[in-house]
């Protein structure tokens, strides 16, 4: 007897988290080591410690770093663990590496190093999602579909017009992330506990060594104030992104109310009911909506956990808040991964989408406009005529294209007391959804030429953003490699 595979097992992959973005698991120990390397280089240039002592400290730091890189080694982001090991290696003079610093400024600097990498990962993920949207948009410039207001079919548009609106929201998300990056990529290092120190530290040099674009200048702000709003801003930007993604997921799920939806997941992406053999469940879309809801909830939680903390350094903000931010970032990674997965698996039926438009009276706006545009009928009068024609057609059980010219003329005559000033061909064009879409002339409308223009602009903008994120990642990598070489040179052979 042939044994069928377990349906639950066959579709388990659809319920598991989508692939995470690069840098989804930040290596805080690596950031801690780099902060100490930057301190070494700055101290050497400023001649804060004797060269011989700096060489011994650099050697101890190099040894500790090598030990952490060994298989099965326990890595830590706690500076005191690192210092204890360095003291074991060269004695108490190793503690001079911590002159003028605190775990406060160290911790906040490491937090920002994590956040900026997370932002770059999100930007790259959004770029991948936008590629899918652009692919679908290019293929469906002429695919007519219904547009809805208040849940009621309102006017015809195209699938590309709809998808590019979603893409425009993601473009705004990308811009917000880049703006947040510019504020987050500022260094608190050298602020000490919160008042700097009596040592002549070059905070700008520390910032450059770590790839920061500048300083969180006010040292009290760096430790006590910006420590909270930097994390909340990061969360808020992703919360806004999740808001629109959740709405998109809900929109696609609504298509399943129809036995023959025009937008549907590919069969292999649907799960099957254990009791109802005919059902094909859009589980991937539900999981996308759930992931988006989690990000929205976490964004609100980020603000709530910070809102009633005092304006001084507290573990709620420096440590616990950052732990929550890490989980929040993972949820955002899953959301973007699932969205790309859903878009790649969409099956689009242009014939069904067009049929949905033909079934109702969403072209009546064009009839009213045509009466004004081509026959000079005052708009409100034209609006009333189109409204009455809609009521008549529905009462007769007819679609717009089924209405004879004589019927349209009779309704016009009953409302306006005059003869219909439009020919049969004009009425036919007013009732044709594709012709209605093509007749739009406004910037940003669904007409094919305008959609193609927007698609080209949005593709170029998305490519530029992804290139910037990749370039910034490469810059940070190069800066880190340069710093490690400089610190290694201080240690000698």
ChimeraX attribute file (.defattr): number of C-alpha atoms within 10 A of each C-alpha:
attribute: neighborCount
match mode: 1-to-1
recipient: residues
	/A:1	3
	/A:2	4
	/A:3	5
	/A:4	6
	/A:5	8
	/A:6	9
	/A:7	12
	/A:8	13
	/A:9	9
	/A:10	12
	/A:11	17
	/A:12	11
	/A:13	12
	/A:14	20
	/A:15	15
	/A:16	12
	/A:17	17
	/A:18	18
	/A:19	14
	/A:20	21
	/A:21	21
	/A:22	15
	/A:23	14
	/A:24	20
	/A:25	15
	/A:26	16
	/A:27	15
	/A:28	18
	/A:29	19
	/A:30	17
	/A:31	22
	/A:32	21
	/A:33	21
	/A:34	20
	/A:35	22
	/A:36	20
	/A:37	27
	/A:38	24
	/A:39	25
	/A:40	27
	/A:41	23
	/A:42	20
	/A:43	22
	/A:44	17
	/A:45	12
	/A:46	13
	/A:47	12
	/A:48	16
	/A:49	16
	/A:50	10
	/A:51	14
	/A:52	11
	/A:53	15
	/A:54	24
	/A:55	20
	/A:56	20
	/A:57	25
	/A:58	25
	/A:59	22
	/A:60	23
	/A:61	26
	/A:62	19
	/A:63	16
	/A:64	17
	/A:65	16
	/A:66	11
	/A:67	14
	/A:68	17
	/A:69	13
	/A:70	10
	/A:71	7
	/A:72	8
	/A:73	10
	/A:74	10
	/A:75	17
	/A:76	16
	/A:77	17
	/A:78	14
	/A:79	17
	/A:80	13
	/A:81	11
	/A:82	22
	/A:83	20
	/A:84	14
	/A:85	16
	/A:86	25
	/A:87	15
	/A:88	11
	/A:89	17
	/A:90	15
	/A:91	14
	/A:92	12
	/A:93	13
	/A:94	22
	/A:95	16
	/A:96	15
	/A:97	21
	/A:98	17
	/A:99	17
	/A:100	19
	/A:101	21
	/A:102	17
	/A:103	15
	/A:104	23
	/A:105	24
	/A:106	26
	/A:107	25
	/A:108	24
	/A:109	28
	/A:110	23
	/A:111	23
	/A:112	24
	/A:113	25
	/A:114	22
	/A:115	24
	/A:116	25
	/A:117	22
	/A:118	25
	/A:119	23
	/A:120	26
	/A:121	23
	/A:122	27
	/A:123	27
	/A:124	24
	/A:125	23
	/A:126	25
	/A:127	27
	/A:128	18
	/A:129	22
	/A:130	25
	/A:131	18
	/A:132	18
	/A:133	22
	/A:134	20
	/A:135	15
	/A:136	19
	/A:137	23
	/A:138	17
	/A:139	11
	/A:140	18
	/A:141	23
	/A:142	21
	/A:143	20
	/A:144	26
	/A:145	27
	/A:146	23
	/A:147	17
	/A:148	13
	/A:149	8
	/A:150	6
	/A:151	7
	/A:152	11
	/A:153	18
	/A:154	18
	/A:155	21
	/A:156	27
	/A:157	27
	/A:158	27
	/A:159	25
	/A:160	27
	/A:161	27
	/A:162	18
	/A:163	21
	/A:164	23
	/A:165	15
	/A:166	17
	/A:167	25
	/A:168	16
	/A:169	15
	/A:170	23
	/A:171	21
	/A:172	14
	/A:173	22
	/A:174	25
	/A:175	15
	/A:176	19
	/A:177	23
	/A:178	19
	/A:179	12
	/A:180	20
	/A:181	21
	/A:182	14
	/A:183	19
	/A:184	29
	/A:185	23
	/A:186	23
	/A:187	29
	/A:188	32
	/A:189	34
	/A:190	31
	/A:191	27
	/A:192	22
	/A:193	20
	/A:194	21
	/A:195	15
	/A:196	20
	/A:197	14
	/A:198	8
	/A:199	11
	/A:200	13
	/A:201	20
	/A:202	15
	/A:203	21
	/A:204	17
	/A:205	21
	/A:206	26
	/A:207	23
	/A:208	17
	/A:209	23
	/A:210	25
	/A:211	21
	/A:212	23
	/A:213	15
	/A:214	19
	/A:215	22
	/A:216	21
	/A:217	15
	/A:218	15
	/A:219	21
	/A:220	20
	/A:221	18
	/A:222	27
	/A:223	30
	/A:224	20
	/A:225	17
	/A:226	21
	/A:227	29
	/A:228	27
	/A:229	17
	/A:230	19
	/A:231	25
	/A:232	23
	/A:233	20
	/A:234	24
	/A:235	25
	/A:236	24
	/A:237	20
	/A:238	24
	/A:239	24
	/A:240	19
	/A:241	26
	/A:242	27
	/A:243	15
	/A:244	16
	/A:245	23
	/A:246	23
	/A:247	15
	/A:248	18
	/A:249	20
	/A:250	15
	/A:251	13
	/A:252	20
	/A:253	20
	/A:254	12
	/A:255	14
	/A:256	17
	/A:257	9
	/A:258	8
	/A:259	7
	/A:260	12
	/A:261	19
	/A:262	21
	/A:263	19
	/A:264	21
	/A:265	24
	/A:266	15
	/A:267	14
	/A:268	11
	/A:269	21
	/A:270	19
	/A:271	20
	/A:272	19
	/A:273	13
	/A:274	9
	/A:275	7
	/A:276	8
	/A:277	8
	/A:278	8
	/A:279	12
	/A:280	17
	/A:281	17
	/A:282	21
	/A:283	18
	/A:284	24
	/A:285	27
	/A:286	17
	/A:287	21
	/A:288	29
	/A:289	24
	/A:290	16
	/A:291	25
	/A:292	30
	/A:293	20
	/A:294	19
	/A:295	30
	/A:296	24
	/A:297	15
	/A:298	23
	/A:299	24
	/A:300	15
	/A:301	19
	/A:302	24
	/A:303	18
	/A:304	12
	/A:305	16
	/A:306	17
	/A:307	13
	/A:308	8
	/A:309	14
	/A:310	11
	/A:311	14
	/A:312	14
	/A:313	18
	/A:314	17
	/A:315	12
	/A:316	14
	/A:317	28
	/A:318	20
	/A:319	14
	/A:320	12
	/A:321	21
	/A:322	23
	/A:323	14
	/A:324	17
	/A:325	23
	/A:326	17
	/A:327	15
	/A:328	24
	/A:329	26
	/A:330	18
	/A:331	22
	/A:332	29
	/A:333	25
	/A:334	22
	/A:335	30
	/A:336	28
	/A:337	22
	/A:338	27
	/A:339	28
	/A:340	21
	/A:341	20
	/A:342	24
	/A:343	18
	/A:344	16
	/A:345	17
	/A:346	17
	/A:347	15
	/A:348	18
	/A:349	14
	/A:350	18
	/A:351	12
	/A:352	16
	/A:353	20
	/A:354	19
	/A:355	14
	/A:356	17
	/A:357	23
	/A:358	21
	/A:359	14
	/A:360	21
	/A:361	25
	/A:362	24
	/A:363	27
	/A:364	23
	/A:365	19
	/A:366	26
	/A:367	25
	/A:368	22
	/A:369	19
	/A:370	20
	/A:371	24
	/A:372	17
	/A:373	13
	/A:374	11
	/A:375	13
	/A:376	12
	/A:377	17
	/A:378	13
	/A:379	15
	/A:380	11
	/A:381	15
	/A:382	24
	/A:383	20
	/A:384	15
	/A:385	23
	/A:386	25
	/A:387	16
	/A:388	17
	/A:389	24
	/A:390	21
	/A:391	13
	/A:392	16
	/A:393	20
	/A:394	15
	/A:395	9
	/A:396	10
	/A:397	10
	/A:398	15
	/A:399	16
	/A:400	24
	/A:401	18
	/A:402	12
	/A:403	17
	/A:404	13
	/A:405	16
	/A:406	11
	/A:407	14
	/A:408	21
	/A:409	18
	/A:410	17
	/A:411	20
	/A:412	21
	/A:413	14
	/A:414	12
	/A:415	15
	/A:416	15
	/A:417	10
	/A:418	11
	/A:419	12
	/A:420	18
	/A:421	14
	/A:422	17
	/A:423	11
	/A:424	15
	/A:425	10
	/A:426	14
	/A:427	20
	/A:428	18
	/A:429	19
	/A:430	24
	/A:431	24
	/A:432	18
	/A:433	25
	/A:434	20
	/A:435	16
	/A:436	23
	/A:437	21
	/A:438	17
	/A:439	16
	/A:440	16
	/A:441	12
	/A:442	9
	/A:443	11
	/A:444	14
	/A:445	18
	/A:446	28
	/A:447	23
	/A:448	20
	/A:449	13
	/A:450	19
	/A:451	23
	/A:452	17
	/A:453	12
	/A:454	20
	/A:455	23
	/A:456	13
	/A:457	11
	/A:458	18
	/A:459	18
	/A:460	11
	/A:461	14
	/A:462	24
	/A:463	16
	/A:464	13
	/A:465	21
	/A:466	21
	/A:467	15
	/A:468	16
	/A:469	21
	/A:470	16
	/A:471	13
	/A:472	16
	/A:473	16
	/A:474	12
	/A:475	13
	/A:476	19
	/A:477	14
	/A:478	13
	/A:479	17
	/A:480	20
	/A:481	13
	/A:482	14
	/A:483	22
	/A:484	19
	/A:485	13
	/A:486	16
	/A:487	26
	/A:488	18
	/A:489	14
	/A:490	21
	/A:491	20
	/A:492	10
	/A:493	6
